[in-house]
């Protein structure tokens, strides 16, 4: 397998003639992505360039398989999107055969990989359930590499070109975007994934909560897409944290058609993480370690936490704490088990989830008072437990964040992406890099 | 008195030939402000424009009294800054006779106004002590207007030109930057200062914690400047919250020569506020209400708070709570009284301040885990109480924010600006607007 080219995260294009051309290619591509299908004339009028200039740019984007422009009388399936009826004729749309972003996820109880095309559609996916706690990095990364290879090959077979690799991990990632500084639930410290992911190099590595929040920003406002062409999962994800994104939680989704641009994204797998998005940008912190909501004190004299503190949110709302409060043994399949038992009416599990919801509400109240976000989004595994967490959480928020301009306190919505958020965010980070600099995408075969 | 011209906060200069010229004027002025004194040639090489282009821009800045360029053999006093020995010859420096920013502050127990020149030097200052709680806006604004007029006239007498008015208030300010939405400690709601400050219009109004943090960003890295030309205070500020900035707390200051650009600024007058500065920019929140650290829950089942919550930080570390814990009656001069008693060794006051420090540490730990700031800065009245607050606060931070990369937890430094921060920030917001768009400053008399 040829190496996956690097992605240029936030690349600063040079201020040269060539840099301006690349910026304009991005402008055309992003305009079609946001508002397409559009004719060449419509693109020109929206971005304020001449039709001739736009036509040269469009020709290059069509030639490199980033845009398609079906002839009169044809209809592109790419334009058959919900709420956007396909128009006959020469309307530009994003290609379904061009670059794809490869995403991978190291979860505490699963591994996953997927390929996402420019339209945001998942074109291949592979999942491997299994407890990764305490396992050394090498065998885990070997299994992950196999999943990445599977989805990459599936994408190539479908005529797509992998444009880069994003990796979500349940831990703190260094500013180099490749080193896992610390992942307590895996037991990893200072693991350089750039070195380990040998033939899929160099990956862009980020914290799962950050990528979940970015997925919400990029994809959260639209209905979750089905995965018609996805590969079957490599192994059954029995009881694992990954489910089809279009599961029952979609009904609870409160988002509109526009994704919010100022929000606090709260997610969980085993630990509890958060990400602060301000004006469409992720707040990463001075060292890149922002978002550690799980270690915000809820009751300062509460139970000891492995972090060294006491009464941290994770001691009340982390998966282990909820299982303990419900009288259940720790183990695999925590979230699925809790959701099933709560759904079945188990009073101990429901009480434990109410307690977790209260603790979440207390910690999130502090964050809301400090940050004044537009809304709070529950994502990751928390979205599956939302029906039982939300009432207690919202009661605390009403008490602690209400003001005359917002009498019922800060609003909470539930991510439509569910547990797939981090994986989709990892793949979509690559897609965003292509939209930012189309010239960086791998060229079509000669 | 002629009206003070408006300041253009964050004005977007137009993309026209004139806009480019104004941007380049700003570039020259900011380069001299940051690195001066500099020759014309040195400015040209630093900003990458030709010497001819820079000379035209410099001529305009000298003509409008924004820059001075003493002839050979002369020395400008403006260049005699600490650590920057004045050089003889034609070195450009910021003018001491050009525009000044007028700052004003509505405090709960004082009113103040000042004039700050382009160098950041306070050129005039007036303070009026007195309890403003429960007073209607009109008489308070009338007194404030008098102070503003005093410092404005003093500045004009010294040959300076007021370029705008910034106003710090102890409450939430609307996105219009003129309406006090809610100031619980004054008892004000929906007070339009733009309308009330009739002849000093239109002011730029902001929350005191925000302006204190901006002052820290703009001025905090340099030693506090003396105020050689300042007017005597209008009335004695006996026991009030305003003191000379260069008071004893300067010894506790831990800042280096470079102000941090990612920090959490925690300040207090009666309430407790915070401001989050990320990459040199203030995080304002979706509604402009970010920074309400005083209502972060410390003990979720603690005392009722007027905000509707329970166990908020203000119930443990607000001035009233500390006075109550020390067995003292509520009243004026709280911070001064507490500092004097603690300094004298009063055990009840010291114990009360230790309790307040612990509560601050718990709430700030949560903020640090969420935001990963470079440092935490104690400002406003808290800086005077730092010697007694810090040990308990730092103990909580060590326990709750330590990690392998930072074993002693988040660092706390004490603002060198002290209680003057919000007032200086208000005046300096005007100076920043002049540095951003020098052409907007009032022209010198013909």
HADDOCK unambig.tbl for C-alpha pairs under 7 A between the chains (distance, minus, plus):
assign (segid A and resid 262 and name CA) (segid B and resid 286 and name CA) 6.41 0.50 0.50
assign (segid A and resid 285 and name CA) (segid B and resid 371 and name CA) 5.50 0.50 0.50
assign (segid A and resid 285 and name CA) (segid B and resid 372 and name CA) 4.55 0.50 0.50
assign (segid A and resid 285 and name CA) (segid B and resid 373 and name CA) 5.71 0.50 0.50
assign (segid A and resid 286 and name CA) (segid B and resid 262 and name CA) 6.39 0.50 0.50
assign (segid A and resid 286 and name CA) (segid B and resid 372 and name CA) 5.80 0.50 0.50
assign (segid A and resid 286 and name CA) (segid B and resid 373 and name CA) 5.34 0.50 0.50
assign (segid A and resid 286 and name CA) (segid B and resid 374 and name CA) 5.29 0.50 0.50
assign (segid A and resid 287 and name CA) (segid B and resid 372 and name CA) 6.72 0.50 0.50
assign (segid A and resid 289 and name CA) (segid B and resid 372 and name CA) 5.76 0.50 0.50
assign (segid A and resid 290 and name CA) (segid B and resid 369 and name CA) 6.43 0.50 0.50
assign (segid A and resid 290 and name CA) (segid B and resid 370 and name CA) 5.18 0.50 0.50
assign (segid A and resid 290 and name CA) (segid B and resid 371 and name CA) 4.55 0.50 0.50
assign (segid A and resid 290 and name CA) (segid B and resid 372 and name CA) 4.69 0.50 0.50
assign (segid A and resid 291 and name CA) (segid B and resid 369 and name CA) 6.58 0.50 0.50
assign (segid A and resid 291 and name CA) (segid B and resid 370 and name CA) 4.42 0.50 0.50
assign (segid A and resid 291 and name CA) (segid B and resid 371 and name CA) 6.23 0.50 0.50
assign (segid A and resid 292 and name CA) (segid B and resid 369 and name CA) 4.94 0.50 0.50
assign (segid A and resid 292 and name CA) (segid B and resid 370 and name CA) 5.06 0.50 0.50
assign (segid A and resid 293 and name CA) (segid B and resid 369 and name CA) 6.44 0.50 0.50
assign (segid A and resid 293 and name CA) (segid B and resid 370 and name CA) 5.54 0.50 0.50
assign (segid A and resid 295 and name CA) (segid B and resid 369 and name CA) 6.44 0.50 0.50
assign (segid A and resid 296 and name CA) (segid B and resid 365 and name CA) 6.85 0.50 0.50
assign (segid A and resid 296 and name CA) (segid B and resid 366 and name CA) 4.19 0.50 0.50
assign (segid A and resid 296 and name CA) (segid B and resid 369 and name CA) 6.32 0.50 0.50
assign (segid A and resid 297 and name CA) (segid B and resid 362 and name CA) 6.86 0.50 0.50
assign (segid A and resid 297 and name CA) (segid B and resid 366 and name CA) 6.04 0.50 0.50
assign (segid A and resid 299 and name CA) (segid B and resid 299 and name CA) 5.81 0.50 0.50
assign (segid A and resid 299 and name CA) (segid B and resid 300 and name CA) 6.86 0.50 0.50
assign (segid A and resid 300 and name CA) (segid B and resid 299 and name CA) 6.87 0.50 0.50
assign (segid A and resid 308 and name CA) (segid B and resid 399 and name CA) 5.81 0.50 0.50
assign (segid A and resid 308 and name CA) (segid B and resid 400 and name CA) 6.20 0.50 0.50
assign (segid A and resid 309 and name CA) (segid B and resid 399 and name CA) 5.30 0.50 0.50
assign (segid A and resid 309 and name CA) (segid B and resid 400 and name CA) 4.39 0.50 0.50
assign (segid A and resid 362 and name CA) (segid B and resid 297 and name CA) 6.86 0.50 0.50
assign (segid A and resid 365 and name CA) (segid B and resid 296 and name CA) 6.86 0.50 0.50
assign (segid A and resid 366 and name CA) (segid B and resid 296 and name CA) 4.21 0.50 0.50
assign (segid A and resid 366 and name CA) (segid B and resid 297 and name CA) 6.05 0.50 0.50
assign (segid A and resid 369 and name CA) (segid B and resid 290 and name CA) 6.43 0.50 0.50
assign (segid A and resid 369 and name CA) (segid B and resid 291 and name CA) 6.57 0.50 0.50
assign (segid A and resid 369 and name CA) (segid B and resid 292 and name CA) 4.95 0.50 0.50
assign (segid A and resid 369 and name CA) (segid B and resid 293 and name CA) 6.45 0.50 0.50
assign (segid A and resid 369 and name CA) (segid B and resid 295 and name CA) 6.46 0.50 0.50
assign (segid A and resid 369 and name CA) (segid B and resid 296 and name CA) 6.33 0.50 0.50
assign (segid A and resid 370 and name CA) (segid B and resid 290 and name CA) 5.19 0.50 0.50
assign (segid A and resid 370 and name CA) (segid B and resid 291 and name CA) 4.41 0.50 0.50
assign (segid A and resid 370 and name CA) (segid B and resid 292 and name CA) 5.06 0.50 0.50
assign (segid A and resid 370 and name CA) (segid B and resid 293 and name CA) 5.54 0.50 0.50
assign (segid A and resid 371 and name CA) (segid B and resid 285 and name CA) 5.50 0.50 0.50
assign (segid A and resid 371 and name CA) (segid B and resid 290 and name CA) 4.56 0.50 0.50
assign (segid A and resid 371 and name CA) (segid B and resid 291 and name CA) 6.24 0.50 0.50
assign (segid A and resid 372 and name CA) (segid B and resid 285 and name CA) 4.56 0.50 0.50
assign (segid A and resid 372 and name CA) (segid B and resid 286 and name CA) 5.81 0.50 0.50
assign (segid A and resid 372 and name CA) (segid B and resid 287 and name CA) 6.71 0.50 0.50
assign (segid A and resid 372 and name CA) (segid B and resid 289 and name CA) 5.77 0.50 0.50
assign (segid A and resid 372 and name CA) (segid B and resid 290 and name CA) 4.69 0.50 0.50
assign (segid A and resid 373 and name CA) (segid B and resid 285 and name CA) 5.72 0.50 0.50
assign (segid A and resid 373 and name CA) (segid B and resid 286 and name CA) 5.34 0.50 0.50
assign (segid A and resid 374 and name CA) (segid B and resid 286 and name CA) 5.30 0.50 0.50
assign (segid A and resid 399 and name CA) (segid B and resid 308 and name CA) 5.82 0.50 0.50
assign (segid A and resid 399 and name CA) (segid B and resid 309 and name CA) 5.31 0.50 0.50
assign (segid A and resid 400 and name CA) (segid B and resid 308 and name CA) 6.21 0.50 0.50
assign (segid A and resid 400 and name CA) (segid B and resid 309 and name CA) 4.40 0.50 0.50
